Amino acid sequence: MSSTIQMVDLKGQYNRLKPEIDLAIQEVLDGCIFINGPQVKDFSDRLSTYMGGCFVIPCANGTDALQIALMALELNDGDEVLLPSFTYAATAEVIALLKLKPVMVDVDPTSFNTGRAQYEAYITDKTRVIVPVHLFGQASQMDEIMELAKERDLFVVEDNAQAIGADYYHQDGSTSKVGTIGHIGCTSFFPSKNLGCYGDGGAVFTKDETRAHKIYMMANHGQAKKYHHEVIGCNSRLDTLQAAILNVKLRYLDDFAARRRSVADHYDKALAEIVGLRTPFRVSYSNHVFHQYTLQVSDGRRDGLMTYLKEKGIPSMIYYPIPLYKQKAYAHYVEPGFSQPETERLCTDVVSLPIHTEMEQDTQDYIIHEVKAFFNC
């Protein structure tokens, strides 16, 4: 290949949207309202419409979004929060920071997500919250999780950092945007996310107006009116420049998803018959926006494949190489010898290939050719 292959081509996407993004940035610079400028409210309103009319509270990043969501639930020290063990540490991090107990739950080996049966097995009289993570771009089984939460009087906080824009198909035939089904939803606008800004950013979603007001205060030093602090909050704002960029990109979010699906479809078709390699499973109750295209490589060949691809100029990534409960920071939350077989197998088998909105056919065909060559197909 004549050009460097990227896991995510942010520069290519910027070049395609450059006139609109540059204009949006210049408008902020001309207005010189860099905090809480009009673009922030405009983005919040437009994202609310896109997400089906829920309340949207922008904040500084996706980790803050999760922390603020849990703060708004008024939990007590030692309350238990269920989350997948196969996910990024931020989900557990905020739980621990708030002096709650992260309870890590094994995942389904096909969808990479955690469902009702897995969560139900870990519920105790101290359990207060379930945090489903919609990993790699498609939803957890939210109807069943919400039924469980209702039965056990639990809150549900969706970690939607990787699946913004995905649709959820309810059992009654209705459709919701993923991230708006639980009591609270959270997302990240980290640059590599499907809806990414050019720095840090995040948002919290809820359909409950009273809860939305509280979340807004939590993100704004505990105040709804300046210098009137009703609760202890934090300082977590989406700055105006990032909101302006996101305003442009939001117009293209469905196009971004369609482009990613097209890349995934081509991978699926080309790689489906390779023995020892499993392409991503697609659930029936959600479409997939493919934040990552993640394969499972059996027989201990994953690392060999990555080494081979690197020699051919093809990047790949492991999301995630170590279960949360084996991380030093979280090991004390489980008993010695604690093990979750599916999570541990995935940590040794998964590898993600490049996927992004600017993927060119010849680049993807080259990647496919080299993957096949490794497996001697």
NORVENFEN-V244495 format. One record per helix or strand of 3 or more residues. SS is the DSSP state (~ for helix, > for strand). FROM is the first residue (numbers start at 1). TO is the last residue. If there is no record, write none. Layout:
SS_FROM_TO / SS_FROM_TO
This chain:
~_10_31 / ~_38_50 / >_55_59 / ~_62_71 / >_80_84 / ~_90_97 / >_101_105 / ~_116_120 / >_127_131 / ~_135_137 / ~_142_152 / >_155_159 / >_167_169 / >_175_177 / >_184_188 / >_202_206 / ~_209_219 / >_223_225 / ~_240_250 / ~_253_271 / >_293_297 / ~_302_311 / ~_324_326 / ~_331_333 / ~_341_349 / >_350_353 / ~_361_374
